[in-house]
Amino acid sequence: MSTSVSPGMAHAIVRLDPVSLRTKRLAMLTTNILPALGTAAAGYLLATGDFTPTDLWLFGGMYLVHGFGVTVGYHRYAAHKAFRSGPVFEAVMMITGSMGAQGPLVWWVATHRRHHRFSDREGDPHSPNLHGGSLTERMRGLWYAHMPWMLSDEESRWTVFTPDLLGNRRLMYYHRTYMYWLVVGLAVPGLIGYAVEGTVKAAVTGVLFGGLARVFLANQATWMVTSVCHAVGSRPFRTDDRSANNWPVALLTLGEGLQNNHHAFPGSYRHGVTWFEPDPSGWLLALLGRLGVVTDLREPTKEQIARKRRRAAGPAAGPPAGTGRPV
């Protein structure tokens, strides 16, 4: 989908040339279609009973590796700097995040920071709320925010949104080697399947369940954050957008579905502001903080949370006219 770039957005958005656009679309379609085909094959094996417990364990285990790599590594660490880490755990986060097949690090972070700056306004790369108010238009917006936005001819300008990453040699290494780690993420479950079951078939089904099906289903859950969680759910905090907390999505995404909380406190390492909100990524980081693996965990004070709750008691929140707010 091609969209015009207004003069006010020109500093933040790059329009791709035809060759770069074809390359981008081929990459995006490949990393979505191949996992979809793998999921269909895994579904057939499930329906016919031609699978082993190892396949299911590989799917579940790699789903968690994938999920925490994206939520803790790409999102809360690289995009929002919600905590600090040493180079060893940083490597774990960046490698497992790359295994998620959601794009190279700098591209991912630039896209996400642009989303925060222009959330649900002109310039947001994947808002479901910019396509009209009728039921048909809202459904079209939900679908666009879920996947087709990735085929747009617009790109977030890296020098605007990620100058810190561009100047970080360690993080740029993981960005440049993204494809290598993506392949590793597919190969590892195959190798584990072969090691446990001792057959070539187990290696193949390991790739299907722990690799392709895991990528497809985990990423569908992530895309629901960009679509469903800006349309359906609760809004306990006043924000300049339509971000919402959606608990089913939060469970599937290890806490990312608590979008209203996140947009109210984007720099916080935890998305759950109460103990009972489902935020496994925040719980994991709290544990790692106690163990000394991560440090400087940023979070809002109880007073800041209470103040924002009081603000939400006023008129209903929503995106006013304007160009957005800073990250």
C-alpha positions as CSV (number, residue, x, y, z in Angstrom):
1,M,0.0,0.0,0.0
2,S,1.4,3.4,-1.0
3,T,0.6,6.4,1.1
4,S,1.6,10.0,0.7
5,V,4.2,11.6,3.0
6,S,3.2,15.1,4.1
7,P,5.9,17.8,4.5
8,G,5.6,17.5,8.3
9,M,6.5,13.8,8.1
10,A,9.3,14.1,5.6
11,H,12.0,14.3,8.3
12,A,10.9,11.0,9.9
13,I,9.9,8.9,6.9
14,V,11.8,7.6,3.8
15,R,10.0,6.7,0.6
16,L,11.6,3.6,-0.8
17,D,12.7,3.4,-4.4
18,P,11.1,0.6,-6.6
19,V,14.1,-1.8,-6.2
20,S,14.3,-1.4,-2.4
21,L,10.5,-1.8,-2.1
22,R,10.5,-5.0,-4.0
23,T,13.3,-6.3,-1.8
24,K,11.4,-5.3,1.3
25,R,8.2,-6.9,0.2
26,L,9.9,-10.1,-0.9
27,A,11.6,-10.4,2.6
28,M,8.3,-9.6,4.4
29,L,6.3,-12.1,2.4
30,T,8.9,-14.8,2.7
31,T,9.1,-14.5,6.5
32,N,5.3,-14.7,6.7
33,I,4.3,-17.2,4.0
34,L,6.9,-19.9,4.7
35,P,6.0,-20.0,8.5
36,A,2.3,-20.2,7.4
37,L,3.0,-23.2,5.2
38,G,5.0,-24.8,8.0
39,T,2.1,-24.2,10.4
40,A,-0.3,-25.9,8.0
41,A,2.0,-28.9,7.8
42,A,2.3,-29.0,11.6
43,G,-1.5,-28.8,11.8
44,Y,-1.9,-31.7,9.5
45,L,0.5,-33.8,11.7
46,L,-1.5,-32.8,14.8
47,A,-4.8,-33.8,13.1
48,T,-3.4,-37.2,12.0
49,G,-1.7,-37.8,15.3
50,D,1.7,-38.1,13.6
51,F,3.7,-36.2,16.1
52,T,5.6,-36.7,19.4
53,P,5.6,-35.0,22.8
54,T,9.1,-33.7,21.8
55,D,7.4,-31.7,19.0
56,L,5.0,-30.0,21.4
57,W,7.8,-29.3,23.9
58,L,9.9,-27.8,21.2
59,F,7.0,-25.6,20.1
60,G,6.3,-24.4,23.7
61,G,10.0,-23.9,24.6
62,M,10.9,-22.0,21.4
63,Y,7.7,-19.9,21.7
64,L,9.0,-18.7,25.1
65,V,12.5,-18.1,23.7
66,H,11.1,-16.2,20.8
67,G,8.6,-14.2,22.9
68,F,11.1,-13.2,25.6
69,G,13.7,-12.3,23.0
70,V,11.4,-9.9,21.3
71,T,9.6,-8.4,24.4
72,V,12.6,-8.2,26.7
73,G,15.4,-7.7,24.2
74,Y,14.1,-5.9,21.1
75,H,11.4,-4.0,22.9
76,R,12.1,-3.1,26.5
77,Y,15.9,-3.1,26.2
78,A,16.8,-1.8,22.8
79,A,13.7,0.3,21.9
80,H,13.0,1.8,25.4
81,K,16.2,1.4,27.4
82,A,14.1,0.3,30.4
83,F,17.1,-1.4,32.0
84,R,20.8,-2.1,31.6
85,S,22.6,-5.3,30.8
86,G,26.1,-6.6,30.4
87,P,27.3,-7.8,27.0
88,V,26.7,-11.5,27.7
89,F,23.0,-11.2,28.5
90,E,22.7,-8.5,25.8
91,A,23.9,-11.1,23.3
92,V,21.3,-13.6,24.5
93,M,18.5,-11.0,24.1
94,M,19.6,-9.9,20.7
95,I,20.1,-13.4,19.3
96,T,16.8,-14.7,20.6
97,G,15.0,-11.5,19.5
98,S,16.5,-12.0,16.0
99,M,15.2,-15.6,16.0
100,G,11.7,-14.1,16.2
101,A,11.8,-13.2,12.4
102,Q,10.3,-9.8,13.0
103,G,13.0,-7.9,11.2
104,P,16.6,-6.7,11.9
105,L,17.1,-4.8,15.1
106,V,17.5,-1.2,13.8
107,W,14.5,-1.6,11.5
108,W,12.4,-3.0,14.4
109,V,13.4,-0.3,16.9
110,A,13.0,2.6,14.4
111,T,9.5,1.4,13.5
112,H,8.5,1.0,17.1
113,R,9.8,4.4,18.2
114,R,8.0,6.0,15.3
115,H,4.9,4.3,16.4
116,H,5.2,5.9,19.8
117,R,6.0,9.3,18.5
118,F,2.9,9.4,16.2
119,S,0.7,6.8,17.9
120,D,-2.7,6.7,16.2
121,R,-1.9,9.8,14.1
122,E,-0.5,10.6,10.7
123,G,2.9,9.0,10.7
124,D,2.0,5.9,12.8
125,P,3.2,3.0,10.7
126,H,0.5,0.6,11.9
127,S,-2.5,2.3,13.5
128,P,-5.9,0.7,12.9
129,N,-7.6,4.0,13.7
130,L,-6.7,6.1,10.6
131,H,-9.0,4.4,8.0
132,G,-12.4,5.8,8.8
133,G,-15.2,5.3,11.3
134,S,-17.6,2.9,9.6
135,L,-17.6,-0.7,10.5
136,T,-16.1,-1.7,7.2
137,E,-13.4,1.0,7.5
138,R,-12.5,-0.1,11.0
139,M,-12.2,-3.7,10.0
140,R,-10.0,-2.6,7.1
141,G,-7.9,-0.6,9.6
142,L,-7.6,-3.6,11.9
143,W,-6.4,-5.8,9.0
144,Y,-3.9,-3.2,7.8
145,A,-2.4,-2.7,11.3
146,H,-2.1,-6.5,11.6
147,M,0.0,-7.3,8.6
148,P,-0.3,-5.3,5.3
149,W,1.5,-2.3,6.9
150,M,4.7,-4.2,6.5
151,L,4.4,-3.9,2.7
152,S,4.2,-0.1,2.7
153,D,6.6,1.9,0.6
154,E,7.4,4.0,3.7
155,E,10.3,3.4,6.1
156,S,11.2,5.0,9.4
157,R,14.3,7.2,9.1
158,W,17.1,5.5,11.1
159,T,19.1,8.7,11.7
160,V,16.0,10.2,13.3
161,F,14.8,7.3,15.4
162,T,17.8,5.1,16.1
163,P,21.0,7.3,16.2
164,D,22.0,5.6,19.5
165,L,21.8,2.1,17.9
166,L,23.7,3.3,14.8
167,G,26.6,4.3,17.1
168,N,26.6,1.1,19.1
169,R,29.0,-1.4,17.6
170,R,27.7,-4.4,19.6
171,L,24.1,-3.8,18.7
172,M,24.9,-3.1,15.1
173,Y,26.7,-6.5,14.9
174,Y,23.4,-8.2,15.8
175,H,21.6,-6.0,13.3
176,R,23.9,-7.0,10.5
177,T,23.9,-10.7,11.4
178,Y,20.1,-10.9,11.7
179,M,19.6,-13.5,8.9
180,Y,22.2,-15.8,10.5
181,W,20.3,-15.8,13.8
182,L,17.0,-16.3,12.1
183,V,18.3,-19.5,10.4
184,V,19.8,-20.6,13.7
185,G,16.3,-20.2,15.3
186,L,14.9,-22.6,12.7
187,A,17.8,-25.1,12.9
188,V,18.1,-25.4,16.7
189,P,14.7,-27.2,17.2
190,G,15.5,-29.5,14.3
191,L,18.8,-30.4,15.9
192,I,17.2,-30.9,19.3
193,G,14.5,-33.1,17.8
194,Y,17.1,-35.3,16.1
195,A,19.1,-35.5,19.3
196,V,16.1,-36.6,21.4
197,E,14.3,-38.9,18.9
198,G,17.3,-40.0,16.8
199,T,15.5,-39.8,13.5
200,V,15.6,-37.5,10.4
201,K,11.8,-37.2,10.7
202,A,12.1,-35.9,14.2
203,A,14.5,-33.2,12.9
204,V,12.0,-32.2,10.2
205,T,9.1,-32.1,12.6
206,G,11.3,-30.2,15.1
207,V,11.8,-27.5,12.4
208,L,8.0,-27.5,11.7
209,F,6.8,-27.2,15.3
210,G,9.7,-25.4,17.0
211,G,10.7,-23.3,14.0
212,L,8.1,-22.4,11.4
213,A,4.8,-22.9,13.4
214,R,6.4,-21.1,16.4
215,V,7.4,-18.2,14.2
216,F,4.0,-17.9,12.6
217,L,1.8,-18.2,15.7
218,A,4.1,-16.1,18.0
219,N,4.2,-13.3,15.4
220,Q,0.5,-13.4,14.8
221,A,0.2,-12.8,18.5
222,T,2.6,-9.9,18.2
223,W,0.7,-8.3,15.3
224,M,-2.4,-8.4,17.5
225,V,-0.6,-5.9,19.7
226,T,-0.4,-3.4,16.8
227,S,-4.0,-4.0,15.7
228,V,-6.3,-5.4,18.4
229,C,-4.6,-3.6,21.3
230,H,-5.3,-0.2,19.6
231,A,-8.9,-1.0,19.2
232,V,-10.3,-3.3,21.9
233,G,-9.7,-3.4,25.6
234,S,-9.6,-1.3,28.8
235,R,-8.0,2.1,29.1
236,P,-7.2,2.8,32.7
237,F,-4.8,5.7,31.8
238,R,-5.3,8.8,29.8
239,T,-3.0,8.7,26.7
240,D,-2.9,10.6,23.4
241,D,-4.0,7.5,21.4
242,R,-6.3,4.6,21.5
243,S,-3.9,2.1,23.1
244,A,-5.8,-0.5,25.3
245,N,-5.0,-3.3,27.7
246,N,-6.1,-6.6,26.3
247,W,-5.5,-9.5,28.7
248,P,-5.8,-12.4,26.2
249,V,-3.3,-10.7,23.9
250,A,-1.1,-10.0,27.0
251,L,-1.0,-13.7,27.9
252,L,-0.1,-14.7,24.3
253,T,2.6,-12.0,24.1
254,L,4.1,-12.3,27.6
255,G,2.8,-9.0,28.7
256,E,2.9,-6.9,25.5
257,G,-0.9,-6.7,25.3
258,L,-1.0,-4.3,28.2
259,Q,-0.7,-1.5,25.7
260,N,-2.5,1.3,27.6
261,N,-0.2,0.8,30.5
262,H,2.8,0.7,28.2
263,H,1.9,3.9,26.4
264,A,1.2,5.6,29.7
265,F,4.7,4.6,31.0
266,P,6.7,3.7,27.9
267,G,10.1,3.7,29.7
268,S,9.0,1.2,32.3
269,Y,10.5,-2.3,32.3
270,R,7.2,-3.7,33.4
271,H,3.9,-3.3,31.6
272,G,1.8,-4.6,34.5
273,V,1.2,-1.8,37.0
274,T,-0.5,-4.1,39.4
275,W,0.6,-7.5,40.6
276,F,-2.3,-9.4,39.0
277,E,-1.9,-8.0,35.4
278,P,-0.4,-10.7,33.2
279,D,3.2,-9.5,32.4
280,P,5.6,-12.5,32.3
281,S,8.3,-10.4,30.7
282,G,8.1,-7.9,33.6
283,W,8.2,-10.7,36.1
284,L,11.2,-12.3,34.4
285,L,13.1,-8.9,34.5
286,A,12.3,-8.4,38.1
287,L,13.8,-11.8,38.9
288,L,16.9,-11.1,36.7
289,G,17.2,-7.8,38.5
290,R,17.4,-9.6,41.9
291,L,20.0,-12.0,40.5
292,G,22.1,-9.1,39.2
293,V,21.8,-10.1,35.6
294,V,20.1,-6.8,34.7
295,T,20.4,-3.4,36.5
296,D,18.8,0.0,36.6
297,L,15.2,-1.3,36.1
298,R,13.1,1.8,35.3
299,E,9.5,1.9,36.5
300,P,6.9,4.6,37.6
301,T,6.4,5.3,41.3
302,K,3.2,4.6,43.0
303,E,2.5,8.3,43.1
304,Q,3.0,8.7,39.3
305,I,0.6,5.8,38.7
306,A,-2.0,7.2,41.0
307,R,-1.7,10.7,39.4
308,K,-2.3,9.2,35.9
309,R,-5.2,7.2,37.2
310,R,-6.8,10.4,38.5
311,R,-6.3,12.1,35.2
312,A,-8.2,9.2,33.5
313,A,-11.2,10.0,35.6
314,G,-11.9,13.0,33.4
315,P,-13.3,13.0,29.8
316,A,-12.7,9.9,27.7
317,A,-9.2,9.7,26.3
318,G,-8.4,9.6,22.6
319,P,-6.0,11.0,20.1
320,P,-6.5,14.7,19.7
321,A,-5.4,16.6,16.6
322,G,-1.7,17.0,16.4
323,T,1.5,15.4,15.2
324,G,2.2,13.1,18.1
325,R,4.2,13.0,21.2
326,P,7.9,12.1,21.8
327,V,9.0,8.6,22.8
